[in-house]
Amino acid sequence: MIIISISDDKKWMVKVEAGKEFHTHKGPVVLDEVIGLEYGSSIVNSKDATFFLWKPSPYDYRDAITHSTQVIYQTDIAQIIFTAGICSGVRVIEAGTGSGSLTSALARYVFPGGKVFSYDFKEKHQKVARKNIEKLGLSEAVDFKIKDVTTGFDEKDVEAVILDMPNPWDVIEHARDALMGGGKLVIFVPTYTQVDQSLAKLVENNFYQIEAFEVIRRDLTTRIGAIRPATRMIGFTAFLVVARKGFSLSEER
């Protein structure tokens, strides 16, 4: 997989295969001509359009997948990965899968040795997500499951649980059962009411070091001599609620 770009904001993730072409609005890119080139190289096609070739990073995954639902933006994904401690070898539960935007980033960071257990109750969502994960070559790191998570998770002693669903408070008790001691629970919700209900349930279930916040990104124009905040921006995405599983003094371990 490589990134082919023709401008700062127009790019595609493409699988390089001999004998094939990738077609764009600026004409085709002959993939045979790409094979063997160094990342960062540029090529000119038959219509004199210049394309650059880049090595994909997890940051690029969101733009490369097919969307069947609203996806989580890179800014929130980065915060989730850092806050939840996602790294090589980690076992993490995700509910729900959606289009696989967060799933793909988690899979990239737990590999090798880790596993993402991705739950969704809608098979049509996971069908899209499976194709996206296969496209990115990350299938080995993901175990997809169709299940209503309000009935519980199959795994125990995972390092992190991430809930991207409208009623996370109905799953917090099950998330606690699945987490190892000190494990992180991350909740992604778009309203203050959902934050409030989640906080109450976290306290009730002996979660500690609770935080709630939003992540805001403000882009700048990159026009030399006219650097300023971009006219358009995503003003709000959602809130993140983060907590650790702990044990009260009276609770059996």
GIGICOR-V279327 format. One line per field, one symbol per residue. ss: DSSP state (H for helix, E for strand, L for the rest). Layout:
ss = ???
//
This chain:
ss = LEEEELLLLLEEEELLLLLLEEEELLEEEEHHHLLLLLLLLEEELLLLLEEEEELLLHHHHHHHLLLLLLLLLHHHHHHHHHHHLLLLLLEEEEELLLLLHHHHHHHHHHLLLLEEEEEELLHHHHHHHHHHHHHLLLHHHEEEEELLHHHLLLLLLEEEEEELLLLHHHLHHHHHHHEEEEEEEEEEELLHHHHHHHHHHHHHLLEEEEEEEELLLLLELLLLLLLLELLLLLLLLLEEEEEEELLLLLLLL
//
